[in-house]
């Protein structure tokens, strides 16, 4: 017999209960039969109801455990967020430092290139002047060869 069937039988007993005259809402029922039906209900309670009662009894522990787990997840998330922010900050600092180094290297390379150009130009000018002087001497010597000697 299911719980629904037992409850229907109890309702039938209550509806068929005998009421003495002038008693108002008081009725007589078969107490033994009602007790037997209550015991049948207890015996037929589904396992889920028992389990639900156990869960209700343990809900404090369940809620406490869930709260602790949620707090742990939040702490882990905050720690990870701080790590990501720190890594991002380190990356930005490294990129900034790299940009500064590259800019300084470009400035230094430009200065070195300009110094090399100035040195080469100065060296070629001196060489040109030395060659011009040598050419002048050669021309003078050639002309001296071409003049007849006076003796």
Residue, then its C-alpha position, 0 to 999 in steps of 0.5 A: x500500500x502506498x502512502x497516498x492510499x494510506x492517507x485516503x483510507x485515513x480520510x475515509x475513516x475520518x469522514x465516516x467517524x461517528x459524532x454524538x449529538x450536540x458534540x460540535x466538531x468532536x467525533x469518534x474514530x477507531x484509534x487503533x486503526x488510525x495508529x496502524x495507518x500511521x505506522x504503515x506511513x512510517x514504514x512506507x516513507x520513501x528512502x529519499x525522504x529519509x535521505x532528505x531528513x539526513x541532508x536537512x540534519x547535515x545541512x549545517x555541515x554541507x553549507x559550512x563545507x560549501x562556504x569553505x570551498x567557495x572561499x578557497x576558490x575566491x582566494x585562488x582566483x585572487x592569487x592568480x589575478x595578482x600573479x597575472x597583474x604582476x606578470x603584466x607589470x613585469x612584461x610592460x617594464x621589460x618592454x619599456x626597458x628594451x625600448x630605451x636600450x634600442x633607442x640608446x643603441x640607435x643614437x650611439x650607432x648614429x653618433x658612431x656613423x657620423x664620427x666614422x664619416x668625419x674621420x674618413x673625410x678628414x683622412x681622404x682630405x689629407x690623402x688628397x692634399x698629399x697626393x696633390x703635393x706629390x703630383x705637384x712635385x712630379x710635375x715640377x720634376x718633369x718640367x725640370x727634365x724638359x728644360x735644357x741644362x745650361x752649362 
